[in-house]
Amino acid sequence: MRALGQDYRSIFGDEDGQGVVIIDQTALPHRFETRRLASLDEAVTAIADMWVRGAPLIGVTAAYGVALAMRADDSDAALLEACARLAGARPTAVNLAWAVEEMRRLLAPLAPSERARAAYAAAAAIADEDVAINAAIGDHGLAVIRALAASKPGQTLNIMTHCNAGWLATVDWGTATAPIYKAHDAGLPLHVWVSETRPRNQGAFLTAWELGEHGVPHTLIVDNSAGHLMQSGLVDLVIVGTDRVTACGDVCNKIGTYLKALAAHDNGVPFYVAAPSPSIDFSLREGRDIPIETRSAREVTHMMGRVESGGLATIRLSPEGTGALNHGFDVTPARLVSGLMTERGVVQANAKALAAAFPERVAG
């Protein structure tokens, strides 16, 4: 996708094949910076401290993290330690565990001397697969947008998002944004409502930035205005991403997604979830079984931004001594989901439809 007039992926191998380069998402939107990760420690930090974020990108970063670990120490013990540390960096996104297990499964049978080369190639393949999956999600989601546009000829479609499920959350295209980018590039008139997504403001910081870089019309809104906009008939479609979908179709995503789903259901607004297959966890039956990450209270009590003098500063929002609870995710029941946009088509959010779409995952 486009950033500063150039084509970028959110993660890519460096020229000497000894490291991996990421876009530092903690600096956006005020600075565009890249970081080179050269060790397992740096990969773990990148995931835990949200230099990278978004379930698909976390998984790809973890795969490269295993490769970096194997360059330093290709022993069995080092492989197991790397997989354990990376899997524990963030608990909710299933792509992380999936990618780490894929790497372990591939590398464990190999001779230690073969692991570093194989690991780097495997991580690159997982990255390429992510791009292909998201492009396919975009194609299937585009069909939904085209059908909606046909029912409202000549009108601009208003699409609402939550958090960042854009190309910055993946390797390229994004999940929820892939249909939006494809529709925009196809010339369909659309406008995106971007919810700010407190407390980390991924909508305001990341989604708004990348839509602007690509030239997609958009407007930033506070999270609590979503229901009002739907009541006012100003939202035609909601598309969100996901960190984990259970076997029955329950969806775990950034905190606040459930409230948007409720508002959409009450106002007859289609609510779709862009769900790449690595985010579908057939080992969990229901959403209540998903571990919900509790993050630092500081993310709620403080905020970073650009001050009028031009510099960046972190300010405190709440009174000294006031505590804060910071759950990172919530669960939207399958009954509120109009459909799951996957790389194999738009799938109903229920166990039968998911099993039919991905039989090999169920068997596995």
TORMI-274303 format. One record per residue (C-alpha): chain; x, y, z; residue in one letter. Coordinates in steps of 0.25 Angstrom, whole numbers. Example, Ala and Ser with C-alpha at 12.3 -4.5 7.8 and 13.67 -1.06 7.14 Angstrom:
<sites>
(A; (49; -18; 31); a)
(A; (55; -4; 29); s)
</sites>
This chain:
<sites>
(A; (0; 0; 0); m)
(A; (4; 15; -1); r)
(A; (12; 23; 10); a)
(A; (19; 36; 7); l)
(A; (17; 33; -8); g)
(A; (23; 20; -8); q)
(A; (19; 5; -7); d)
(A; (21; -1; 6); y)
(A; (19; -14; 14); r)
(A; (18; -13; 29); s)
(A; (29; -23; 30); i)
(A; (40; -28; 21); f)
(A; (53; -35; 22); g)
(A; (66; -26; 21); d)
(A; (75; -26; 10); e)
(A; (86; -35; 16); d)
(A; (76; -45; 21); g)
(A; (80; -44; 35); q)
(A; (69; -36; 41); g)
(A; (55; -31; 38); v)
(A; (50; -17; 37); v)
(A; (36; -12; 43); i)
(A; (29; 1; 42); i)
(A; (29; 6; 57); d)
(A; (14; 8; 59); q)
(A; (16; 15; 72); t)
(A; (22; 27; 65); a)
(A; (10; 29; 55); l)
(A; (3; 38; 51); p)
(A; (13; 49; 54); h)
(A; (25; 42; 50); r)
(A; (28; 31; 40); f)
(A; (39; 22; 45); e)
(A; (45; 8; 42); t)
(A; (52; -1; 52); r)
(A; (61; -12; 49); r)
(A; (59; -24; 58); l)
(A; (72; -33; 59); a)
(A; (69; -42; 71); s)
(A; (58; -50; 78); l)
(A; (58; -40; 89); d)
(A; (55; -29; 80); e)
(A; (44; -37; 73); a)
(A; (37; -40; 86); v)
(A; (38; -25; 90); t)
(A; (32; -21; 77); a)
(A; (20; -30; 79); i)
(A; (18; -27; 94); a)
(A; (20; -12; 93); d)
(A; (12; -11; 81); m)
(A; (22; -6; 71); w)
(A; (14; -15; 63); v)
(A; (0; -18; 65); r)
(A; (-12; -25; 58); g)
(A; (-14; -40; 59); a)
(A; (-8; -44; 45); p)
(A; (4; -35; 46); l)
(A; (7; -40; 60); i)
(A; (7; -54; 55); g)
(A; (17; -51; 44); v)
(A; (26; -43; 53); t)
(A; (26; -55; 62); a)
(A; (30; -64; 51); a)
(A; (42; -55; 48); y)
(A; (45; -55; 62); g)
(A; (47; -70; 62); v)
(A; (56; -68; 50); a)
(A; (64; -57; 57); l)
(A; (66; -67; 69); a)
(A; (71; -78; 60); m)
(A; (81; -69; 54); r)
(A; (87; -67; 68); a)
(A; (85; -81; 74); d)
(A; (79; -93; 65); d)
(A; (78; -103; 77); s)
(A; (66; -110; 81); d)
(A; (65; -103; 94); a)
(A; (67; -89; 87); a)
(A; (55; -93; 78); l)
(A; (46; -97; 89); l)
(A; (50; -84; 97); e)
(A; (48; -75; 85); a)
(A; (34; -81; 83); c)
(A; (30; -80; 97); a)
(A; (34; -65; 99); r)
(A; (28; -61; 86); l)
(A; (15; -68; 89); a)
(A; (14; -61; 102); g)
(A; (16; -47; 97); a)
(A; (2; -44; 95); r)
(A; (-9; -55; 99); p)
(A; (-22; -51; 91); t)
(A; (-18; -51; 76); a)
(A; (-19; -66; 71); v)
(A; (-10; -63; 59); n)
(A; (2; -61; 69); l)
(A; (0; -76; 74); a)
(A; (-3; -81; 60); w)
(A; (10; -75; 54); a)
(A; (19; -79; 65); v)
(A; (13; -94; 64); e)
(A; (15; -94; 49); e)
(A; (30; -90; 51); m)
(A; (32; -100; 62); r)
(A; (25; -111; 54); r)
(A; (34; -108; 42); l)
(A; (47; -106; 49); l)
(A; (47; -117; 60); a)
(A; (50; -129; 50); p)
(A; (61; -121; 43); l)
(A; (76; -122; 47); a)
(A; (80; -110; 55); p)
(A; (89; -105; 43); s)
(A; (77; -105; 34); e)
(A; (68; -97; 43); r)
(A; (72; -82; 41); a)
(A; (71; -83; 26); r)
(A; (58; -90; 26); a)
(A; (52; -81; 37); a)
(A; (55; -69; 30); y)
(A; (49; -74; 17); a)
(A; (37; -79; 25); a)
(A; (34; -66; 31); a)
(A; (35; -59; 17); a)
(A; (25; -69; 12); a)
(A; (15; -67; 24); i)
(A; (17; -52; 20); a)
(A; (13; -54; 6); d)
(A; (2; -63; 9); e)
(A; (-4; -52; 18); d)
(A; (-4; -43; 6); v)
(A; (-11; -53; -3); a)
(A; (-21; -56; 8); i)
(A; (-24; -41; 10); n)
(A; (-25; -38; -5); a)
(A; (-35; -49; -6); a)
(A; (-43; -44; 6); i)
(A; (-43; -31; -1); g)
(A; (-49; -37; -14); d)
(A; (-60; -44; -6); h)
(A; (-63; -32; 2); g)
(A; (-64; -23; -11); l)
(A; (-75; -32; -16); a)
(A; (-83; -28; -3); v)
(A; (-80; -13; -5); i)
(A; (-84; -14; -20); r)
(A; (-97; -20; -17); a)
(A; (-100; -9; -6); l)
(A; (-96; 1; -16); a)
(A; (-105; -4; -27); a)
(A; (-117; -3; -17); s)
(A; (-113; 12; -15); k)
(A; (-109; 17; -29); p)
(A; (-102; 30; -29); g)
(A; (-101; 31; -14); q)
(A; (-88; 31; -6); t)
(A; (-87; 19; 3); l)
(A; (-83; 22; 17); n)
(A; (-75; 10; 23); i)
(A; (-71; 10; 38); m)
(A; (-59; 4; 44); t)
(A; (-53; 1; 58); h)
(A; (-39; 1; 62); c)
(A; (-29; -2; 51); n)
(A; (-31; -14; 43); a)
(A; (-23; -7; 31); g)
(A; (-10; -11; 24); w)
(A; (-3; -6; 36); l)
(A; (-9; -18; 44); a)
(A; (-5; -28; 33); t)
(A; (6; -29; 24); v)
(A; (-2; -22; 12); d)
(A; (-16; -18; 9); w)
(A; (-22; -20; 23); g)
(A; (-34; -28; 26); t)
(A; (-46; -19; 28); a)
(A; (-39; -8; 19); t)
(A; (-36; -18; 8); a)
(A; (-51; -17; 2); p)
(A; (-50; -2; 4); i)
(A; (-37; 0; -3); y)
(A; (-42; -9; -15); k)
(A; (-56; -2; -15); a)
(A; (-49; 12; -15); h)
(A; (-39; 7; -26); d)
(A; (-51; 2; -34); a)
(A; (-57; 16; -34); g)
(A; (-68; 13; -25); l)
(A; (-72; 26; -17); p)
(A; (-70; 23; -2); l)
(A; (-67; 30; 11); h)
(A; (-61; 24; 23); v)
(A; (-65; 27; 38); w)
(A; (-53; 25; 46); v)
(A; (-55; 22; 61); s)
(A; (-44; 28; 69); e)
(A; (-43; 15; 77); t)
(A; (-39; 19; 91); r)
(A; (-30; 17; 99); p)
(A; (-19; 14; 89); r)
(A; (-26; 22; 78); n)
(A; (-22; 12; 67); q)
(A; (-34; 18; 58); g)
(A; (-29; 32; 60); a)
(A; (-14; 30; 59); f)
(A; (-14; 18; 49); l)
(A; (-26; 16; 41); t)
(A; (-28; 31; 38); a)
(A; (-14; 32; 34); w)
(A; (-13; 21; 24); e)
(A; (-27; 24; 18); l)
(A; (-22; 38; 16); g)
(A; (-9; 33; 10); e)
(A; (-17; 25; 0); h)
(A; (-27; 36; -3); g)
(A; (-39; 30; 3); v)
(A; (-50; 40; 8); p)
(A; (-51; 39; 23); h)
(A; (-56; 46; 35); t)
(A; (-51; 43; 50); l)
(A; (-62; 41; 60); i)
(A; (-61; 39; 75); v)
(A; (-65; 24; 79); d)
(A; (-78; 28; 86); n)
(A; (-84; 35; 73); s)
(A; (-85; 22; 66); a)
(A; (-99; 19; 71); g)
(A; (-104; 33; 68); h)
(A; (-99; 32; 53); l)
(A; (-106; 19; 51); m)
(A; (-119; 24; 57); q)
(A; (-118; 36; 48); s)
(A; (-117; 27; 35); g)
(A; (-103; 32; 33); l)
(A; (-96; 18; 33); v)
(A; (-99; 8; 21); d)
(A; (-89; -3; 26); l)
(A; (-79; -7; 37); v)
(A; (-67; -15; 35); i)
(A; (-57; -18; 46); v)
(A; (-46; -28; 47); g)
(A; (-43; -39; 58); t)
(A; (-33; -44; 67); d)
(A; (-40; -57; 68); r)
(A; (-52; -64; 63); v)
(A; (-57; -77; 71); t)
(A; (-63; -89; 64); a)
(A; (-77; -84; 66); c)
(A; (-74; -71; 60); g)
(A; (-73; -62; 72); d)
(A; (-63; -51; 69); v)
(A; (-52; -45; 78); c)
(A; (-47; -31; 74); n)
(A; (-43; -18; 80); k)
(A; (-51; -13; 92); i)
(A; (-63; -6; 87); g)
(A; (-66; -15; 75); t)
(A; (-78; -21; 83); y)
(A; (-85; -8; 85); l)
(A; (-84; -5; 70); k)
(A; (-90; -18; 67); a)
(A; (-101; -16; 77); l)
(A; (-104; -2; 70); a)
(A; (-103; -8; 56); a)
(A; (-113; -19; 60); h)
(A; (-123; -9; 66); d)
(A; (-123; 0; 54); n)
(A; (-122; -11; 43); g)
(A; (-108; -7; 38); v)
(A; (-100; -19; 32); p)
(A; (-89; -23; 42); f)
(A; (-78; -31; 35); y)
(A; (-65; -36; 41); v)
(A; (-52; -38; 32); a)
(A; (-47; -51; 37); a)
(A; (-34; -58; 30); p)
(A; (-34; -72; 33); s)
(A; (-22; -72; 43); p)
(A; (-31; -63; 52); s)
(A; (-41; -75; 53); i)
(A; (-39; -83; 65); d)
(A; (-46; -96; 64); f)
(A; (-40; -101; 77); s)
(A; (-50; -91; 84); l)
(A; (-64; -93; 84); r)
(A; (-70; -80; 89); e)
(A; (-65; -66; 91); g)
(A; (-65; -67; 106); r)
(A; (-54; -77; 105); d)
(A; (-44; -66; 99); i)
(A; (-34; -60; 109); p)
(A; (-36; -45; 109); i)
(A; (-23; -37; 110); e)
(A; (-23; -27; 122); t)
(A; (-13; -16; 118); r)
(A; (-6; -4; 126); s)
(A; (-15; 6; 133); a)
(A; (-6; 16; 127); r)
(A; (-11; 15; 113); e)
(A; (-25; 20; 119); v)
(A; (-19; 31; 128); t)
(A; (-9; 37; 118); h)
(A; (-9; 40; 104); m)
(A; (2; 44; 94); m)
(A; (0; 55; 83); g)
(A; (6; 66; 76); r)
(A; (6; 79; 84); v)
(A; (4; 93; 77); e)
(A; (19; 96; 77); s)
(A; (21; 84; 68); g)
(A; (27; 74; 78); g)
(A; (22; 61; 83); l)
(A; (17; 60; 97); a)
(A; (10; 50; 107); t)
(A; (0; 56; 116); i)
(A; (-8; 51; 127); r)
(A; (-23; 52; 125); l)
(A; (-29; 47; 139); s)
(A; (-27; 52; 153); p)
(A; (-15; 47; 161); e)
(A; (-18; 35; 169); g)
(A; (-30; 30; 160); t)
(A; (-28; 16; 155); g)
(A; (-32; 11; 142); a)
(A; (-37; -3; 136); l)
(A; (-32; -6; 122); n)
(A; (-38; -18; 115); h)
(A; (-32; -19; 101); g)
(A; (-43; -27; 95); f)
(A; (-58; -31; 96); d)
(A; (-66; -42; 89); v)
(A; (-77; -40; 79); t)
(A; (-87; -52; 79); p)
(A; (-89; -58; 65); a)
(A; (-104; -55; 65); r)
(A; (-100; -40; 63); l)
(A; (-90; -43; 51); v)
(A; (-96; -42; 37); s)
(A; (-85; -50; 31); g)
(A; (-70; -53; 32); l)
(A; (-62; -48; 20); m)
(A; (-51; -59; 18); t)
(A; (-42; -62; 7); e)
(A; (-51; -73; 3); r)
(A; (-63; -64; 2); g)
(A; (-74; -58; 11); v)
(A; (-77; -68; 22); v)
(A; (-89; -69; 31); q)
(A; (-84; -67; 46); a)
(A; (-88; -81; 51); n)
(A; (-81; -94; 53); a)
(A; (-87; -102; 41); k)
(A; (-83; -91; 31); a)
(A; (-69; -89; 37); l)
(A; (-66; -104; 37); a)
(A; (-71; -105; 22); a)
(A; (-62; -94; 18); a)
(A; (-50; -99; 25); f)
(A; (-51; -114; 27); p)
(A; (-36; -116; 27); e)
(A; (-35; -107; 39); r)
(A; (-46; -114; 47); v)
(A; (-39; -127; 44); a)
(A; (-26; -122; 48); g)
</sites>
